[in-house]
Amino acid sequence: MLDEQMLITASYAIASLVEETHMKEDNVIPKVNDPRICRIVTQTLKEAIGNLIPKPLKDGTETRQLNEQHAGKKG
């Protein structure tokens, strides 16, 4: 499930595709048929989701640090 922060991150990634010379108050997104949109959104969301998945440690256990931080717990 996508949370608000992931959507904001994806929107910044999309906006980054607009060249500075074309950036205007009424033009902050690329053309709808820009083939780069799908690629950059997919890459951005994969990175965001990957940061939330516990990483296995060498001993086979998983790190729970990110999950605990996300839940507001202190470890």
PDB file of N, CA, C, O and CB in Angstrom:
ATOM      1  N   MET A   1       0.844  -1.173   0.000  1.00  0.00           N
ATOM      2  CA  MET A   1       0.000   0.000   0.000  1.00  0.00           C
ATOM      3  C   MET A   1       0.897   1.246   0.000  1.00  0.00           C
ATOM      4  O   MET A   1       1.867   1.322   0.754  1.00  0.00           O
ATOM      5  CB  MET A   1      -0.964  -0.008   1.226  1.00  0.00           C
ATOM      6  N   LEU A   2       0.573   2.182  -0.821  1.00  0.00           N
ATOM      7  CA  LEU A   2       1.340   3.422  -0.904  1.00  0.00           C
ATOM      8  C   LEU A   2       0.875   4.388   0.173  1.00  0.00           C
ATOM      9  O   LEU A   2      -0.324   4.596   0.360  1.00  0.00           O
ATOM     10  CB  LEU A   2       1.202   4.064  -2.303  1.00  0.00           C
ATOM     11  N   ASP A   3       1.826   4.971   0.875  1.00  0.00           N
ATOM     12  CA  ASP A   3       1.443   5.972   1.862  1.00  0.00           C
ATOM     13  C   ASP A   3       1.657   7.372   1.274  1.00  0.00           C
ATOM     14  O   ASP A   3       2.145   7.518   0.153  1.00  0.00           O
ATOM     15  CB  ASP A   3       2.257   5.791   3.178  1.00  0.00           C
ATOM     16  N   GLU A   4       1.296   8.368   2.027  1.00  0.00           N
ATOM     17  CA  GLU A   4       1.363   9.743   1.534  1.00  0.00           C
ATOM     18  C   GLU A   4       2.787  10.154   1.153  1.00  0.00           C
ATOM     19  O   GLU A   4       2.994  10.829   0.145  1.00  0.00           O
ATOM     20  CB  GLU A   4       0.817  10.697   2.584  1.00  0.00           C
ATOM     21  N   GLN A   5       3.759   9.746   1.959  1.00  0.00           N
ATOM     22  CA  GLN A   5       5.144  10.114   1.674  1.00  0.00           C
ATOM     23  C   GLN A   5       5.620   9.506   0.355  1.00  0.00           C
ATOM     24  O   GLN A   5       6.367  10.146  -0.385  1.00  0.00           O
ATOM     25  CB  GLN A   5       6.058   9.665   2.817  1.00  0.00           C
ATOM     26  N   MET A   6       5.200   8.290   0.057  1.00  0.00           N
ATOM     27  CA  MET A   6       5.577   7.664  -1.218  1.00  0.00           C
ATOM     28  C   MET A   6       4.972   8.424  -2.395  1.00  0.00           C
ATOM     29  O   MET A   6       5.630   8.609  -3.419  1.00  0.00           O
ATOM     30  CB  MET A   6       5.124   6.190  -1.251  1.00  0.00           C
ATOM     31  N   LEU A   7       3.737   8.859  -2.256  1.00  0.00           N
ATOM     32  CA  LEU A   7       3.086   9.619  -3.321  1.00  0.00           C
ATOM     33  C   LEU A   7       3.766  10.970  -3.528  1.00  0.00           C
ATOM     34  O   LEU A   7       3.928  11.419  -4.663  1.00  0.00           O
ATOM     35  CB  LEU A   7       1.603   9.822  -3.000  1.00  0.00           C
ATOM     36  N   ILE A   8       4.159  11.606  -2.448  1.00  0.00           N
ATOM     37  CA  ILE A   8       4.870  12.888  -2.549  1.00  0.00           C
ATOM     38  C   ILE A   8       6.219  12.680  -3.233  1.00  0.00           C
ATOM     39  O   ILE A   8       6.613  13.464  -4.097  1.00  0.00           O
ATOM     40  CB  ILE A   8       5.067  13.525  -1.143  1.00  0.00           C
ATOM     41  N   THR A   9       6.917  11.626  -2.844  1.00  0.00           N
ATOM     42  CA  THR A   9       8.210  11.314  -3.458  1.00  0.00           C
ATOM     43  C   THR A   9       8.051  11.066  -4.950  1.00  0.00           C
ATOM     44  O   THR A   9       8.861  11.541  -5.747  1.00  0.00           O
ATOM     45  CB  THR A   9       8.848  10.089  -2.784  1.00  0.00           C
ATOM     46  N   ALA A  10       7.012  10.325  -5.336  1.00  0.00           N
ATOM     47  CA  ALA A  10       6.751  10.059  -6.759  1.00  0.00           C
ATOM     48  C   ALA A  10       6.412  11.352  -7.498  1.00  0.00           C
ATOM     49  O   ALA A  10       6.828  11.534  -8.642  1.00  0.00           O
ATOM     50  CB  ALA A  10       5.600   9.040  -6.918  1.00  0.00           C
ATOM     51  N   SER A  11       5.665  12.245  -6.861  1.00  0.00           N
ATOM     52  CA  SER A  11       5.308  13.499  -7.532  1.00  0.00           C
ATOM     53  C   SER A  11       6.537  14.372  -7.773  1.00  0.00           C
ATOM     54  O   SER A  11       6.642  15.026  -8.811  1.00  0.00           O
ATOM     55  CB  SER A  11       4.274  14.270  -6.703  1.00  0.00           C
ATOM     56  N   TYR A  12       7.467  14.385  -6.817  1.00  0.00           N
ATOM     57  CA  TYR A  12       8.716  15.125  -7.022  1.00  0.00           C
ATOM     58  C   TYR A  12       9.536  14.505  -8.154  1.00  0.00           C
ATOM     59  O   TYR A  12      10.154  15.219  -8.943  1.00  0.00           O
ATOM     60  CB  TYR A  12       9.544  15.153  -5.721  1.00  0.00           C
ATOM     61  N   ALA A  13       9.536  13.187  -8.227  1.00  0.00           N
ATOM     62  CA  ALA A  13      10.270  12.506  -9.305  1.00  0.00           C
ATOM     63  C   ALA A  13       9.676  12.873 -10.661  1.00  0.00           C
ATOM     64  O   ALA A  13      10.412  13.125 -11.615  1.00  0.00           O
ATOM     65  CB  ALA A  13      10.239  10.968  -9.106  1.00  0.00           C
ATOM     66  N   ILE A  14       8.359  12.904 -10.748  1.00  0.00           N
ATOM     67  CA  ILE A  14       7.698  13.282 -12.003  1.00  0.00           C
ATOM     68  C   ILE A  14       8.031  14.729 -12.354  1.00  0.00           C
ATOM     69  O   ILE A  14       8.373  15.029 -13.497  1.00  0.00           O
ATOM     70  CB  ILE A  14       6.163  13.093 -11.896  1.00  0.00           C
ATOM     71  N   ALA A  15       7.933  15.617 -11.382  1.00  0.00           N
ATOM     72  CA  ALA A  15       8.222  17.035 -11.631  1.00  0.00           C
ATOM     73  C   ALA A  15       9.673  17.246 -12.060  1.00  0.00           C
ATOM     74  O   ALA A  15       9.976  18.189 -12.791  1.00  0.00           O
ATOM     75  CB  ALA A  15       7.923  17.864 -10.378  1.00  0.00           C
ATOM     76  N   SER A  16      10.560  16.377 -11.609  1.00  0.00           N
ATOM     77  CA  SER A  16      11.970  16.529 -11.974  1.00  0.00           C
ATOM     78  C   SER A  16      12.222  16.295 -13.455  1.00  0.00           C
ATOM     79  O   SER A  16      13.286  16.645 -13.963  1.00  0.00           O
ATOM     80  CB  SER A  16      12.815  15.578 -11.167  1.00  0.00           C
ATOM     81  N   LEU A  17      11.267  15.715 -14.145  1.00  0.00           N
ATOM     82  CA  LEU A  17      11.414  15.467 -15.580  1.00  0.00           C
ATOM     83  C   LEU A  17      11.222  16.728 -16.414  1.00  0.00           C
ATOM     84  O   LEU A  17      11.656  16.779 -17.565  1.00  0.00           O
ATOM     85  CB  LEU A  17      10.425  14.412 -16.024  1.00  0.00           C
ATOM     86  N   VAL A  18      10.578  17.743 -15.847  1.00  0.00           N
ATOM     87  CA  VAL A  18      10.358  18.986 -16.582  1.00  0.00           C
ATOM     88  C   VAL A  18      11.653  19.786 -16.583  1.00  0.00           C
ATOM     89  O   VAL A  18      12.210  20.083 -15.526  1.00  0.00           O
ATOM     90  CB  VAL A  18       9.191  19.815 -15.959  1.00  0.00           C
ATOM     91  N   GLU A  19      12.122  20.127 -17.760  1.00  0.00           N
ATOM     92  CA  GLU A  19      13.354  20.903 -17.873  1.00  0.00           C
ATOM     93  C   GLU A  19      13.141  22.294 -17.284  1.00  0.00           C
ATOM     94  O   GLU A  19      12.059  22.872 -17.385  1.00  0.00           O
ATOM     95  CB  GLU A  19      13.811  21.001 -19.351  1.00  0.00           C
ATOM     96  N   GLU A  20      14.181  22.809 -16.676  1.00  0.00           N
ATOM     97  CA  GLU A  20      14.116  24.118 -16.012  1.00  0.00           C
ATOM     98  C   GLU A  20      13.622  25.212 -16.963  1.00  0.00           C
ATOM     99  O   GLU A  20      12.884  26.106 -16.548  1.00  0.00           O
ATOM    100  CB  GLU A  20      15.496  24.498 -15.457  1.00  0.00           C
ATOM    101  N   THR A  21      14.021  25.145 -18.221  1.00  0.00           N
ATOM    102  CA  THR A  21      13.621  26.167 -19.194  1.00  0.00           C
ATOM    103  C   THR A  21      12.135  26.111 -19.510  1.00  0.00           C
ATOM    104  O   THR A  21      11.564  27.096 -19.979  1.00  0.00           O
ATOM    105  CB  THR A  21      14.418  26.009 -20.473  1.00  0.00           C
ATOM    106  N   HIS A  22      11.500  24.964 -19.257  1.00  0.00           N
ATOM    107  CA  HIS A  22      10.065  24.820 -19.521  1.00  0.00           C
ATOM    108  C   HIS A  22       9.214  24.962 -18.267  1.00  0.00           C
ATOM    109  O   HIS A  22       7.986  24.967 -18.343  1.00  0.00           O
ATOM    110  CB  HIS A  22       9.793  23.481 -20.160  1.00  0.00           C
ATOM    111  N   MET A  23       9.862  25.076 -17.118  1.00  0.00           N
ATOM    112  CA  MET A  23       9.144  25.157 -15.851  1.00  0.00           C
ATOM    113  C   MET A  23       8.455  26.512 -15.716  1.00  0.00           C
ATOM    114  O   MET A  23       9.089  27.562 -15.817  1.00  0.00           O
ATOM    115  CB  MET A  23      10.104  24.923 -14.670  1.00  0.00           C
ATOM    116  N   LYS A  24       7.147  26.467 -15.485  1.00  0.00           N
ATOM    117  CA  LYS A  24       6.339  27.669 -15.257  1.00  0.00           C
ATOM    118  C   LYS A  24       5.346  27.364 -14.161  1.00  0.00           C
ATOM    119  O   LYS A  24       5.184  26.211 -13.764  1.00  0.00           O
ATOM    120  CB  LYS A  24       5.609  28.132 -16.558  1.00  0.00           C
ATOM    121  N   GLU A  25       4.678  28.397 -13.670  1.00  0.00           N
ATOM    122  CA  GLU A  25       3.672  28.196 -12.626  1.00  0.00           C
ATOM    123  C   GLU A  25       2.599  27.207 -13.052  1.00  0.00           C
ATOM    124  O   GLU A  25       2.125  26.410 -12.243  1.00  0.00           O
ATOM    125  CB  GLU A  25       3.031  29.518 -12.257  1.00  0.00           C
ATOM    126  N   ASP A  26       2.220  27.260 -14.314  1.00  0.00           N
ATOM    127  CA  ASP A  26       1.158  26.385 -14.804  1.00  0.00           C
ATOM    128  C   ASP A  26       1.695  25.156 -15.533  1.00  0.00           C
ATOM    129  O   ASP A  26       0.929  24.433 -16.170  1.00  0.00           O
ATOM    130  CB  ASP A  26       0.244  27.156 -15.721  1.00  0.00           C
ATOM    131  N   ASN A  27       3.000  24.912 -15.448  1.00  0.00           N
ATOM    132  CA  ASN A  27       3.601  23.762 -16.111  1.00  0.00           C
ATOM    133  C   ASN A  27       4.640  23.143 -15.195  1.00  0.00           C
ATOM    134  O   ASN A  27       5.829  23.444 -15.296  1.00  0.00           O
ATOM    135  CB  ASN A  27       4.233  24.166 -17.462  1.00  0.00           C
ATOM    136  N   VAL A  28       4.180  22.270 -14.294  1.00  0.00           N
ATOM    137  CA  VAL A  28       5.103  21.622 -13.366  1.00  0.00           C
ATOM    138  C   VAL A  28       5.151  20.112 -13.561  1.00  0.00           C
ATOM    139  O   VAL A  28       5.832  19.409 -12.815  1.00  0.00           O
ATOM    140  CB  VAL A  28       4.711  21.939 -11.940  1.00  0.00           C
ATOM    141  N   ILE A  29       4.435  19.615 -14.557  1.00  0.00           N
ATOM    142  CA  ILE A  29       4.469  18.184 -14.851  1.00  0.00           C
ATOM    143  C   ILE A  29       4.809  17.977 -16.322  1.00  0.00           C
ATOM    144  O   ILE A  29       4.504  18.833 -17.153  1.00  0.00           O
ATOM    145  CB  ILE A  29       3.114  17.512 -14.501  1.00  0.00           C
ATOM    146  N   PRO A  30       5.430  16.860 -16.648  1.00  0.00           N
ATOM    147  CA  PRO A  30       5.769  16.599 -18.048  1.00  0.00           C
ATOM    148  C   PRO A  30       4.517  16.236 -18.848  1.00  0.00           C
ATOM    149  O   PRO A  30       3.444  16.029 -18.281  1.00  0.00           O
ATOM    150  CB  PRO A  30       6.813  15.469 -18.148  1.00  0.00           C
ATOM    151  N   LYS A  31       4.664  16.164 -20.130  1.00  0.00           N
ATOM    152  CA  LYS A  31       3.546  15.759 -20.981  1.00  0.00           C
ATOM    153  C   LYS A  31       3.104  14.352 -20.591  1.00  0.00           C
ATOM    154  O   LYS A  31       3.926  13.525 -20.196  1.00  0.00           O
ATOM    155  CB  LYS A  31       3.939  15.817 -22.489  1.00  0.00           C
ATOM    156  N   VAL A  32       1.831  14.089 -20.700  1.00  0.00           N
ATOM    157  CA  VAL A  32       1.265  12.818 -20.253  1.00  0.00           C
ATOM    158  C   VAL A  32       1.859  11.614 -20.997  1.00  0.00           C
ATOM    159  O   VAL A  32       1.910  10.515 -20.444  1.00  0.00           O
ATOM    160  CB  VAL A  32      -0.241  12.838 -20.434  1.00  0.00           C
ATOM    161  N   ASN A  33       2.300  11.806 -22.223  1.00  0.00           N
ATOM    162  CA  ASN A  33       2.845  10.688 -22.997  1.00  0.00           C
ATOM    163  C   ASN A  33       4.368  10.597 -22.918  1.00  0.00           C
ATOM    164  O   ASN A  33       4.989   9.909 -23.728  1.00  0.00           O
ATOM    165  CB  ASN A  33       2.423  10.814 -24.441  1.00  0.00           C
ATOM    166  N   ASP A  34       4.967  11.279 -21.959  1.00  0.00           N
ATOM    167  CA  ASP A  34       6.418  11.231 -21.773  1.00  0.00           C
ATOM    168  C   ASP A  34       6.790   9.821 -21.326  1.00  0.00           C
ATOM    169  O   ASP A  34       6.339   9.380 -20.269  1.00  0.00           O
ATOM    170  CB  ASP A  34       6.902  12.305 -20.726  1.00  0.00           C
ATOM    171  N   PRO A  35       7.603   9.101 -22.105  1.00  0.00           N
ATOM    172  CA  PRO A  35       7.939   7.709 -21.772  1.00  0.00           C
ATOM    173  C   PRO A  35       8.800   7.567 -20.516  1.00  0.00           C
ATOM    174  O   PRO A  35       8.952   6.456 -20.008  1.00  0.00           O
ATOM    175  CB  PRO A  35       8.656   7.075 -22.933  1.00  0.00           C
ATOM    176  N   ARG A  36       9.358   8.645 -20.010  1.00  0.00           N
ATOM    177  CA  ARG A  36      10.190   8.580 -18.807  1.00  0.00           C
ATOM    178  C   ARG A  36       9.379   8.484 -17.526  1.00  0.00           C
ATOM    179  O   ARG A  36       9.909   8.080 -16.490  1.00  0.00           O
ATOM    180  CB  ARG A  36      11.082   9.785 -18.739  1.00  0.00           C
ATOM    181  N   ILE A  37       8.106   8.848 -17.578  1.00  0.00           N
ATOM    182  CA  ILE A  37       7.280   8.887 -16.359  1.00  0.00           C
ATOM    183  C   ILE A  37       7.192   7.518 -15.697  1.00  0.00           C
ATOM    184  O   ILE A  37       7.476   7.383 -14.507  1.00  0.00           O
ATOM    185  CB  ILE A  37       5.871   9.394 -16.684  1.00  0.00           C
ATOM    186  N   CYS A  38       6.808   6.520 -16.450  1.00  0.00           N
ATOM    187  CA  CYS A  38       6.643   5.179 -15.878  1.00  0.00           C
ATOM    188  C   CYS A  38       7.949   4.680 -15.265  1.00  0.00           C
ATOM    189  O   CYS A  38       7.952   4.122 -14.167  1.00  0.00           O
ATOM    190  CB  CYS A  38       6.156   4.191 -16.955  1.00  0.00           C
ATOM    191  N   ARG A  39       9.038   4.879 -15.962  1.00  0.00           N
ATOM    192  CA  ARG A  39      10.345   4.401 -15.497  1.00  0.00           C
ATOM    193  C   ARG A  39      10.749   5.090 -14.192  1.00  0.00           C
ATOM    194  O   ARG A  39      11.195   4.425 -13.258  1.00  0.00           O
ATOM    195  CB  ARG A  39      11.419   4.641 -16.577  1.00  0.00           C
ATOM    196  N   ILE A  40      10.599   6.405 -14.118  1.00  0.00           N
ATOM    197  CA  ILE A  40      11.059   7.118 -12.914  1.00  0.00           C
ATOM    198  C   ILE A  40      10.138   6.863 -11.719  1.00  0.00           C
ATOM    199  O   ILE A  40      10.606   6.788 -10.583  1.00  0.00           O
ATOM    200  CB  ILE A  40      11.143   8.627 -13.191  1.00  0.00           C
ATOM    201  N   VAL A  41       8.839   6.731 -11.968  1.00  0.00           N
ATOM    202  CA  VAL A  41       7.921   6.438 -10.861  1.00  0.00           C
ATOM    203  C   VAL A  41       8.174   5.025 -10.344  1.00  0.00           C
ATOM    204  O   VAL A  41       8.205   4.809  -9.132  1.00  0.00           O
ATOM    205  CB  VAL A  41       6.439   6.595 -11.311  1.00  0.00           C
ATOM    206  N   THR A  42       8.353   4.072 -11.236  1.00  0.00           N
ATOM    207  CA  THR A  42       8.632   2.703 -10.825  1.00  0.00           C
ATOM    208  C   THR A  42       9.912   2.628 -10.009  1.00  0.00           C
ATOM    209  O   THR A  42       9.940   1.996  -8.953  1.00  0.00           O
ATOM    210  CB  THR A  42       8.731   1.791 -12.043  1.00  0.00           C
ATOM    211  N   GLN A  43      10.962   3.264 -10.485  1.00  0.00           N
ATOM    212  CA  GLN A  43      12.249   3.250  -9.783  1.00  0.00           C
ATOM    213  C   GLN A  43      12.122   3.918  -8.414  1.00  0.00           C
ATOM    214  O   GLN A  43      12.627   3.399  -7.419  1.00  0.00           O
ATOM    215  CB  GLN A  43      13.333   3.959 -10.624  1.00  0.00           C
ATOM    216  N   THR A  44      11.455   5.053  -8.364  1.00  0.00           N
ATOM    217  CA  THR A  44      11.298   5.798  -7.110  1.00  0.00           C
ATOM    218  C   THR A  44      10.514   4.988  -6.082  1.00  0.00           C
ATOM    219  O   THR A  44      10.892   4.939  -4.911  1.00  0.00           O
ATOM    220  CB  THR A  44      10.595   7.137  -7.368  1.00  0.00           C
ATOM    221  N   LEU A  45       9.427   4.356  -6.512  1.00  0.00           N
ATOM    222  CA  LEU A  45       8.612   3.574  -5.576  1.00  0.00           C
ATOM    223  C   LEU A  45       9.325   2.301  -5.135  1.00  0.00           C
ATOM    224  O   LEU A  45       9.194   1.890  -3.982  1.00  0.00           O
ATOM    225  CB  LEU A  45       7.271   3.220  -6.213  1.00  0.00           C
ATOM    226  N   LYS A  46      10.075   1.674  -6.033  1.00  0.00           N
ATOM    227  CA  LYS A  46      10.853   0.489  -5.640  1.00  0.00           C
ATOM    228  C   LYS A  46      11.841   0.853  -4.541  1.00  0.00           C
ATOM    229  O   LYS A  46      11.997   0.114  -3.569  1.00  0.00           O
ATOM    230  CB  LYS A  46      11.604  -0.109  -6.858  1.00  0.00           C
ATOM    231  N   GLU A  47      12.504   1.989  -4.696  1.00  0.00           N
ATOM    232  CA  GLU A  47      13.462   2.431  -3.681  1.00  0.00           C
ATOM    233  C   GLU A  47      12.757   2.736  -2.363  1.00  0.00           C
ATOM    234  O   GLU A  47      13.244   2.361  -1.296  1.00  0.00           O
ATOM    235  CB  GLU A  47      14.228   3.668  -4.168  1.00  0.00           C
ATOM    236  N   ALA A  48      11.613   3.416  -2.432  1.00  0.00           N
ATOM    237  CA  ALA A  48      10.875   3.773  -1.213  1.00  0.00           C
ATOM    238  C   ALA A  48      10.371   2.522  -0.497  1.00  0.00           C
ATOM    239  O   ALA A  48      10.474   2.425   0.726  1.00  0.00           O
ATOM    240  CB  ALA A  48       9.692   4.701  -1.551  1.00  0.00           C
ATOM    241  N   ILE A  49       9.833   1.574  -1.242  1.00  0.00           N
ATOM    242  CA  ILE A  49       9.323   0.337  -0.643  1.00  0.00           C
ATOM    243  C   ILE A  49      10.487  -0.499  -0.120  1.00  0.00           C
ATOM    244  O   ILE A  49      10.393  -1.094   0.954  1.00  0.00           O
ATOM    245  CB  ILE A  49       8.490  -0.476  -1.673  1.00  0.00           C
ATOM    246  N   GLY A  50      11.577  -0.543  -0.871  1.00  0.00           N
ATOM    247  CA  GLY A  50      12.751  -1.301  -0.440  1.00  0.00           C
ATOM    248  C   GLY A  50      13.311  -0.817   0.876  1.00  0.00           C
ATOM    249  O   GLY A  50      13.860  -1.607   1.644  1.00  0.00           O
ATOM    250  N   ASN A  51      13.181   0.474   1.151  1.00  0.00           N
ATOM    251  CA  ASN A  51      13.666   1.025   2.418  1.00  0.00           C
ATOM    252  C   ASN A  51      12.810   0.598   3.598  1.00  0.00           C
ATOM    253  O   ASN A  51      13.247   0.700   4.744  1.00  0.00           O
ATOM    254  CB  ASN A  51      13.710   2.533   2.345  1.00  0.00           C
ATOM    255  N   LEU A  52      11.591   0.118   3.337  1.00  0.00           N
ATOM    256  CA  LEU A  52      10.694  -0.287   4.420  1.00  0.00           C
ATOM    257  C   LEU A  52      10.802  -1.767   4.749  1.00  0.00           C
ATOM    258  O   LEU A  52      10.362  -2.190   5.818  1.00  0.00           O
ATOM    259  CB  LEU A  52       9.271   0.042   4.057  1.00  0.00           C
ATOM    260  N   ILE A  53      11.374  -2.559   3.860  1.00  0.00           N
ATOM    261  CA  ILE A  53      11.451  -4.003   4.050  1.00  0.00           C
ATOM    262  C   ILE A  53      12.641  -4.330   4.944  1.00  0.00           C
ATOM    263  O   ILE A  53      13.759  -3.887   4.683  1.00  0.00           O
ATOM    264  CB  ILE A  53      11.569  -4.737   2.687  1.00  0.00           C
ATOM    265  N   PRO A  54      12.400  -5.108   6.002  1.00  0.00           N
ATOM    266  CA  PRO A  54      13.516  -5.488   6.877  1.00  0.00           C
ATOM    267  C   PRO A  54      14.575  -6.258   6.092  1.00  0.00           C
ATOM    268  O   PRO A  54      14.247  -7.123   5.281  1.00  0.00           O
ATOM    269  CB  PRO A  54      13.012  -6.338   8.065  1.00  0.00           C
ATOM    270  N   LYS A  55      15.818  -5.946   6.332  1.00  0.00           N
ATOM    271  CA  LYS A  55      16.929  -6.589   5.638  1.00  0.00           C
ATOM    272  C   LYS A  55      17.431  -7.766   6.468  1.00  0.00           C
ATOM    273  O   LYS A  55      17.619  -7.629   7.677  1.00  0.00           O
ATOM    274  CB  LYS A  55      18.076  -5.576   5.369  1.00  0.00           C
ATOM    275  N   PRO A  56      17.652  -8.923   5.837  1.00  0.00           N
ATOM    276  CA  PRO A  56      18.189 -10.062   6.599  1.00  0.00           C
ATOM    277  C   PRO A  56      19.636  -9.802   7.029  1.00  0.00           C
ATOM    278  O   PRO A  56      20.435  -9.243   6.278  1.00  0.00           O
ATOM    279  CB  PRO A  56      18.112 -11.357   5.757  1.00  0.00           C
ATOM    280  N   LEU A  57      19.944 -10.217   8.239  1.00  0.00           N
ATOM    281  CA  LEU A  57      21.304 -10.109   8.745  1.00  0.00           C
ATOM    282  C   LEU A  57      22.051 -11.411   8.454  1.00  0.00           C
ATOM    283  O   LEU A  57      21.433 -12.401   8.061  1.00  0.00           O
ATOM    284  CB  LEU A  57      21.307  -9.795  10.269  1.00  0.00           C
ATOM    285  N   LYS A  58      23.355 -11.421   8.639  1.00  0.00           N
ATOM    286  CA  LYS A  58      24.167 -12.600   8.338  1.00  0.00           C
ATOM    287  C   LYS A  58      23.740 -13.822   9.142  1.00  0.00           C
ATOM    288  O   LYS A  58      23.888 -14.950   8.672  1.00  0.00           O
ATOM    289  CB  LYS A  58      25.626 -12.304   8.604  1.00  0.00           C
ATOM    290  N   ASP A  59      23.209 -13.613  10.359  1.00  0.00           N
ATOM    291  CA  ASP A  59      22.811 -14.756  11.187  1.00  0.00           C
ATOM    292  C   ASP A  59      21.413 -15.267  10.850  1.00  0.00           C
ATOM    293  O   ASP A  59      20.906 -16.168  11.518  1.00  0.00           O
ATOM    294  CB  ASP A  59      22.869 -14.377  12.652  1.00  0.00           C
ATOM    295  N   GLY A  60      20.784 -14.696   9.814  1.00  0.00           N
ATOM    296  CA  GLY A  60      19.468 -15.169   9.380  1.00  0.00           C
ATOM    297  C   GLY A  60      18.299 -14.418   9.993  1.00  0.00           C
ATOM    298  O   GLY A  60      17.161 -14.592   9.559  1.00  0.00           O
ATOM    299  N   THR A  61      18.558 -13.584  10.996  1.00  0.00           N
ATOM    300  CA  THR A  61      17.481 -12.795  11.581  1.00  0.00           C
ATOM    301  C   THR A  61      17.249 -11.556  10.728  1.00  0.00           C
ATOM    302  O   THR A  61      18.050 -11.239   9.848  1.00  0.00           O
ATOM    303  CB  THR A  61      17.809 -12.403  13.044  1.00  0.00           C
ATOM    304  N   GLU A  62      16.171 -10.871  10.988  1.00  0.00           N
ATOM    305  CA  GLU A  62      15.861  -9.651  10.239  1.00  0.00           C
ATOM    306  C   GLU A  62      16.003  -8.446  11.144  1.00  0.00           C
ATOM    307  O   GLU A  62      15.743  -8.514  12.345  1.00  0.00           O
ATOM    308  CB  GLU A  62      14.440  -9.711   9.643  1.00  0.00           C
ATOM    309  N   THR A  63      16.417  -7.350  10.553  1.00  0.00           N
ATOM    310  CA  THR A  63      16.466  -6.116  11.319  1.00  0.00           C
ATOM    311  C   THR A  63      15.061  -5.541  11.410  1.00  0.00           C
ATOM    312  O   THR A  63      14.365  -5.442  10.399  1.00  0.00           O
ATOM    313  CB  THR A  63      17.446  -5.097  10.677  1.00  0.00           C
ATOM    314  N   ARG A  64      14.654  -5.176  12.561  1.00  0.00           N
ATOM    315  CA  ARG A  64      13.312  -4.634  12.779  1.00  0.00           C
ATOM    316  C   ARG A  64      13.353  -3.130  13.012  1.00  0.00           C
ATOM    317  O   ARG A  64      12.325  -2.516  13.295  1.00  0.00           O
ATOM    318  CB  ARG A  64      12.644  -5.327  13.966  1.00  0.00           C
ATOM    319  N   GLN A  65      14.519  -2.544  12.896  1.00  0.00           N
ATOM    320  CA  GLN A  65      14.693  -1.133  13.214  1.00  0.00           C
ATOM    321  C   GLN A  65      13.725  -0.239  12.449  1.00  0.00           C
ATOM    322  O   GLN A  65      13.079   0.621  13.049  1.00  0.00           O
ATOM    323  CB  GLN A  65      16.110  -0.714  12.921  1.00  0.00           C
ATOM    324  N   LEU A  66      13.613  -0.427  11.125  1.00  0.00           N
ATOM    325  CA  LEU A  66      12.722   0.437  10.348  1.00  0.00           C
ATOM    326  C   LEU A  66      11.268   0.244  10.743  1.00  0.00           C
ATOM    327  O   LEU A  66      10.524   1.220  10.848  1.00  0.00           O
ATOM    328  CB  LEU A  66      12.891   0.169   8.859  1.00  0.00           C
ATOM    329  N   ASN A  67      10.853  -0.986  10.963  1.00  0.00           N
ATOM    330  CA  ASN A  67       9.468  -1.234  11.363  1.00  0.00           C
ATOM    331  C   ASN A  67       9.166  -0.608  12.718  1.00  0.00           C
ATOM    332  O   ASN A  67       8.095  -0.036  12.923  1.00  0.00           O
ATOM    333  CB  ASN A  67       9.187  -2.736  11.405  1.00  0.00           C
ATOM    334  N   GLU A  68      10.123  -0.721  13.647  1.00  0.00           N
ATOM    335  CA  GLU A  68       9.917  -0.140  14.974  1.00  0.00           C
ATOM    336  C   GLU A  68       9.868   1.387  14.895  1.00  0.00           C
ATOM    337  O   GLU A  68       9.061   2.019  15.576  1.00  0.00           O
ATOM    338  CB  GLU A  68      11.034  -0.588  15.936  1.00  0.00           C
ATOM    339  N   GLN A  69      10.724   1.973  14.070  1.00  0.00           N
ATOM    340  CA  GLN A  69      10.708   3.420  13.909  1.00  0.00           C
ATOM    341  C   GLN A  69       9.386   3.856  13.284  1.00  0.00           C
ATOM    342  O   GLN A  69       8.796   4.858  13.688  1.00  0.00           O
ATOM    343  CB  GLN A  69      11.899   3.889  13.045  1.00  0.00           C
ATOM    344  N   HIS A  70       8.933   3.096  12.301  1.00  0.00           N
ATOM    345  CA  HIS A  70       7.679   3.431  11.617  1.00  0.00           C
ATOM    346  C   HIS A  70       6.501   3.375  12.598  1.00  0.00           C
ATOM    347  O   HIS A  70       5.557   4.158  12.493  1.00  0.00           O
ATOM    348  CB  HIS A  70       7.434   2.466  10.427  1.00  0.00           C
ATOM    349  N   ALA A  71       6.571   2.445  13.546  1.00  0.00           N
ATOM    350  CA  ALA A  71       5.494   2.298  14.538  1.00  0.00           C
ATOM    351  C   ALA A  71       5.669   3.261  15.706  1.00  0.00           C
ATOM    352  O   ALA A  71       4.813   3.323  16.590  1.00  0.00           O
ATOM    353  CB  ALA A  71       5.445   0.859  15.059  1.00  0.00           C
ATOM    354  N   GLY A  72       6.766   4.011  15.720  1.00  0.00           N
ATOM    355  CA  GLY A  72       6.984   4.980  16.782  1.00  0.00           C
ATOM    356  C   GLY A  72       7.600   4.395  18.034  1.00  0.00           C
ATOM    357  O   GLY A  72       7.596   5.039  19.084  1.00  0.00           O
ATOM    358  N   LYS A  73       8.134   3.174  17.943  1.00  0.00           N
ATOM    359  CA  LYS A  73       8.761   2.538  19.093  1.00  0.00           C
ATOM    360  C   LYS A  73      10.232   2.891  19.133  1.00  0.00           C
ATOM    361  O   LYS A  73      10.842   3.203  18.111  1.00  0.00           O
ATOM    362  CB  LYS A  73       8.573   1.015  19.051  1.00  0.00           C
ATOM    363  N   LYS A  74      10.784   2.837  20.319  1.00  0.00           N
ATOM    364  CA  LYS A  74      12.226   3.025  20.478  1.00  0.00           C
ATOM    365  C   LYS A  74      12.857   1.696  20.807  1.00  0.00           C
ATOM    366  O   LYS A  74      12.337   0.930  21.618  1.00  0.00           O
ATOM    367  CB  LYS A  74      12.545   4.068  21.576  1.00  0.00           C
ATOM    368  N   GLY A  75      14.019   1.419  20.150  1.00  0.00           N
ATOM    369  CA  GLY A  75      14.674   0.120  20.320  1.00  0.00           C
ATOM    370  C   GLY A  75      15.763   0.170  21.219  1.00  0.00           C
ATOM    371  O   GLY A  75      16.411  -0.848  21.462  1.00  0.00           O
TER     372      GLY A  75
END
